[in-house]
Amino acid sequence: MEELIKAIAQGLVDDKSAVEVSKDEPDEEGTIVYHIHVAPDDMGRVIGKQGRIAKAIRTVVRAAATRVGEKAAVEID
């Protein structure tokens, strides 16, 4: 899952080396939270106008997690 998120984020930003993905341990509901860290100049590219790109990333990750029997959430830091 981390590779998928990293590949999506690197496709959006200019500074590909600054993209980092970390994850938290599953919470009591079994949801794993993934955190995307990008360069400050690239934050707008990952979030998008009115959060549309961020919402699309979350949708793709949630669908991919469902396929493997997990629950996932994405936060952009």
N, CA and C atoms as a LAMMPS dump frame, in Angstrom:
ITEM: TIMESTEP
0
ITEM: NUMBER OF ATOMS
231
ITEM: BOX BOUNDS ff ff ff
-5.0000000000000000e+02 5.0000000000000000e+02
-5.0000000000000000e+02 5.0000000000000000e+02
-5.0000000000000000e+02 5.0000000000000000e+02
ITEM: ATOMS id mol type element x y z
1 1 1 N 0.828 -1.187 0
2 1 2 C 0 0 0
3 1 3 C 0.874 1.253 0
4 2 1 N 1.964 1.207 0.768
5 2 2 C 2.849 2.366 0.836
6 2 3 C 3.451 2.674 -0.537
7 3 1 N 3.772 1.637 -1.314
8 3 2 C 4.34 1.846 -2.635
9 3 3 C 3.328 2.518 -3.56
10 4 1 N 2.07 2.13 -3.456
11 4 2 C 1.019 2.732 -4.262
12 4 3 C 0.886 4.217 -3.945
13 5 1 N 0.835 4.554 -2.676
14 5 2 C 0.686 5.942 -2.265
15 5 3 C 1.892 6.761 -2.705
16 6 1 N 3.08 6.193 -2.543
17 6 2 C 4.303 6.904 -2.926
18 6 3 C 4.334 7.138 -4.432
19 7 1 N 3.926 6.155 -5.223
20 7 2 C 3.917 6.29 -6.676
21 7 3 C 2.938 7.379 -7.118
22 8 1 N 1.774 7.429 -6.493
23 8 2 C 0.789 8.453 -6.832
24 8 3 C 1.329 9.836 -6.486
25 9 1 N 1.88 9.988 -5.288
26 9 2 C 2.38 11.282 -4.838
27 9 3 C 3.563 11.747 -5.688
28 10 1 N 4.469 10.838 -6.035
29 10 2 C 5.619 11.222 -6.84
30 10 3 C 5.21 11.656 -8.24
31 11 1 N 4.111 11.152 -8.737
32 11 2 C 3.609 11.564 -10.036
33 11 3 C 3.043 12.972 -10.036
34 12 1 N 2.748 13.487 -8.863
35 12 2 C 2.126 14.805 -8.761
36 12 3 C 3.105 15.934 -8.459
37 13 1 N 4.222 15.633 -7.818
38 13 2 C 5.1 16.676 -7.291
39 13 3 C 6.315 16.918 -8.175
40 14 1 N 6.995 18.052 -7.939
41 14 2 C 8.243 18.366 -8.629
42 14 3 C 9.431 17.72 -7.931
43 15 1 N 9.467 17.804 -6.59
44 15 2 C 10.576 17.272 -5.807
45 15 3 C 10.245 15.847 -5.355
46 16 1 N 10.515 14.885 -6.229
47 16 2 C 10.145 13.491 -5.961
48 16 3 C 10.928 12.885 -4.799
49 17 1 N 12.119 13.387 -4.53
50 17 2 C 12.934 12.838 -3.448
51 17 3 C 12.395 13.215 -2.071
52 18 1 N 11.552 14.243 -1.996
53 18 2 C 11.009 14.685 -0.713
54 18 3 C 9.763 13.912 -0.297
55 19 1 N 9.249 13.042 -1.161
56 19 2 C 8.03 12.293 -0.856
57 19 3 C 8.356 11.162 0.107
58 20 1 N 7.662 11.146 1.241
59 20 2 C 7.81 10.084 2.221
60 20 3 C 6.426 9.617 2.645
61 21 1 N 6.291 8.324 2.831
62 21 2 C 5.021 7.749 3.283
63 21 3 C 5.306 6.944 4.546
64 22 1 N 4.555 7.247 5.595
65 22 2 C 4.674 6.486 6.834
66 22 3 C 3.294 5.978 7.218
67 23 1 N 3.262 4.991 8.108
68 23 2 C 1.957 4.473 8.513
69 23 3 C 1.932 4.262 10.014
70 24 1 N 0.735 4.379 10.567
71 24 2 C 0.51 4.132 11.985
72 24 3 C 0.056 2.692 12.166
73 25 1 N 0.142 2.237 13.392
74 25 2 C -0.393 0.918 13.726
75 25 3 C -1.915 0.974 13.609
76 26 1 N -2.552 -0.148 13.3
77 26 2 C -4.022 -0.163 13.204
78 26 3 C -4.67 0.271 14.52
79 27 1 N -5.729 1.081 14.413
80 27 2 C -6.443 1.515 15.614
81 27 3 C -7.413 0.428 16.057
82 28 1 N -8.272 0.752 17.019
83 28 2 C -9.184 -0.261 17.566
84 28 3 C -10.173 -0.783 16.539
85 29 1 N -10.428 -0.026 15.474
86 29 2 C -11.332 -0.484 14.421
87 29 3 C -10.593 -1.217 13.308
88 30 1 N -9.267 -1.267 13.397
89 30 2 C -8.463 -1.94 12.382
90 30 3 C -8.056 -1.059 11.226
91 31 1 N -8.26 0.244 11.347
92 31 2 C -7.917 1.174 10.276
93 31 3 C -6.452 1.586 10.377
94 32 1 N -5.742 1.469 9.278
95 32 2 C -4.347 1.892 9.209
96 32 3 C -4.317 3.283 8.587
97 33 1 N -3.651 4.226 9.255
98 33 2 C -3.551 5.594 8.756
99 33 3 C -2.184 5.777 8.11
100 34 1 N -2.193 6.172 6.841
101 34 2 C -0.971 6.461 6.105
102 34 3 C -0.78 7.976 6.054
103 35 1 N 0.457 8.424 6.253
104 35 2 C 0.781 9.844 6.243
105 35 3 C 1.691 10.132 5.054
106 36 1 N 1.314 11.115 4.245
107 36 2 C 2.125 11.535 3.11
108 36 3 C 2.835 12.822 3.504
109 37 1 N 4.158 12.822 3.367
110 37 2 C 4.963 14.011 3.636
111 37 3 C 5.593 14.442 2.317
112 38 1 N 5.366 15.704 1.917
113 38 2 C 5.965 16.242 0.699
114 38 3 C 6.625 17.58 1.019
115 39 1 N 7.37 18.102 0.064
116 39 2 C 8.003 19.405 0.235
117 39 3 C 6.919 20.475 0.363
118 40 1 N 7.19 21.523 1.137
119 40 2 C 6.177 22.585 1.32
120 40 3 C 5.7 23.212 0.006
121 41 1 N 6.581 23.306 -0.974
122 41 2 C 6.189 23.893 -2.261
123 41 3 C 5.226 22.999 -3.041
124 42 1 N 5.217 21.708 -2.743
125 42 2 C 4.38 20.757 -3.474
126 42 3 C 3.062 20.43 -2.773
127 43 1 N 2.814 21.021 -1.618
128 43 2 C 1.579 20.716 -0.878
129 43 3 C 0.334 20.999 -1.717
130 44 1 N 0.325 22.109 -2.424
131 44 2 C -0.83 22.465 -3.24
132 44 3 C -1.093 21.478 -4.353
133 45 1 N -0.035 20.907 -4.89
134 45 2 C -0.192 19.929 -5.97
135 45 3 C -0.826 18.639 -5.464
136 46 1 N -0.499 18.245 -4.248
137 46 2 C -1.04 16.997 -3.694
138 46 3 C -2.464 17.202 -3.193
139 47 1 N -2.756 18.369 -2.659
140 47 2 C -4.094 18.634 -2.14
141 47 3 C -5.056 18.974 -3.277
142 48 1 N -4.634 19.806 -4.212
143 48 2 C -5.473 20.173 -5.347
144 48 3 C -6.487 21.238 -4.989
145 49 1 N -7.163 21.727 -6.01
146 49 2 C -8.176 22.758 -5.793
147 49 3 C -9.341 22.167 -5.022
148 50 1 N -9.664 22.805 -3.917
149 50 2 C -10.753 22.402 -3.03
150 50 3 C -10.59 20.956 -2.537
151 51 1 N -9.331 20.469 -2.525
152 51 2 C -9.058 19.141 -1.995
153 51 3 C -9.446 17.996 -2.898
154 52 1 N -9.644 18.263 -4.169
155 52 2 C -10.116 17.217 -5.077
156 52 3 C -9.087 16.108 -5.283
157 53 1 N -7.815 16.473 -5.421
158 53 2 C -6.786 15.451 -5.637
159 53 3 C -6.61 14.624 -4.369
160 54 1 N -6.606 15.276 -3.212
161 54 2 C -6.488 14.555 -1.944
162 54 3 C -7.65 13.573 -1.776
163 55 1 N -8.828 14.01 -2.138
164 55 2 C -10.006 13.148 -2.042
165 55 3 C -9.882 11.952 -2.982
166 56 1 N -9.345 12.18 -4.179
167 56 2 C -9.154 11.087 -5.136
168 56 3 C -8.117 10.091 -4.633
169 57 1 N -7.033 10.593 -4.033
170 57 2 C -6.01 9.707 -3.473
171 57 3 C -6.622 8.842 -2.383
172 58 1 N -7.411 9.453 -1.513
173 58 2 C -8.048 8.702 -0.431
174 58 3 C -8.981 7.62 -0.981
175 59 1 N -9.713 7.942 -2.035
176 59 2 C -10.641 6.987 -2.633
177 59 3 C -9.894 5.792 -3.225
178 60 1 N -8.812 6.063 -3.941
179 60 2 C -8.028 4.985 -4.556
180 60 3 C -7.423 4.084 -3.483
181 61 1 N -6.863 4.693 -2.427
182 61 2 C -6.232 3.909 -1.365
183 61 3 C -7.275 3.084 -0.619
184 62 1 N -8.429 3.661 -0.349
185 62 2 C -9.483 2.923 0.349
186 62 3 C -9.943 1.735 -0.49
187 63 1 N -10.067 1.928 -1.812
188 63 2 C -10.482 0.833 -2.691
189 63 3 C -9.419 -0.259 -2.751
190 64 1 N -8.149 0.124 -2.829
191 64 2 C -7.067 -0.855 -2.873
192 64 3 C -6.985 -1.628 -1.559
193 65 1 N -7.201 -0.941 -0.449
194 65 2 C -7.164 -1.606 0.856
195 65 3 C -8.317 -2.588 0.993
196 66 1 N -9.465 -2.236 0.487
197 66 2 C -10.625 -3.12 0.549
198 66 3 C -10.368 -4.406 -0.236
199 67 1 N -9.654 -4.292 -1.352
200 67 2 C -9.346 -5.472 -2.168
201 67 3 C -8.497 -6.483 -1.421
202 68 1 N -7.657 -6 -0.488
203 68 2 C -6.8 -6.914 0.269
204 68 3 C -7.33 -7.156 1.683
205 69 1 N -8.546 -6.692 1.948
206 69 2 C -9.182 -6.969 3.234
207 69 3 C -8.73 -6.076 4.366
208 70 1 N -8.333 -4.86 4.076
209 70 2 C -7.893 -3.924 5.108
210 70 3 C -8.767 -2.677 5.089
211 71 1 N -8.577 -1.857 6.098
212 71 2 C -9.186 -0.525 6.136
213 71 3 C -8.039 0.468 6.165
214 72 1 N -8.126 1.505 5.34
215 72 2 C -7.032 2.464 5.276
216 72 3 C -7.571 3.883 5.188
217 73 1 N -6.788 4.816 5.72
218 73 2 C -7.082 6.235 5.625
219 73 3 C -5.782 6.936 5.264
220 74 1 N -5.885 8.105 4.637
221 74 2 C -4.702 8.858 4.21
222 74 3 C -4.778 10.267 4.776
223 75 1 N -3.661 10.722 5.34
224 75 2 C -3.528 12.103 5.796
225 75 3 C -2.33 12.724 5.099
226 76 1 N -2.488 13.964 4.7
227 76 2 C -1.401 14.683 4.043
228 76 3 C -0.816 15.661 5.044
229 77 1 N 0.451 15.444 5.396
230 77 2 C 1.116 16.27 6.407
231 77 3 C 2.046 17.261 5.75
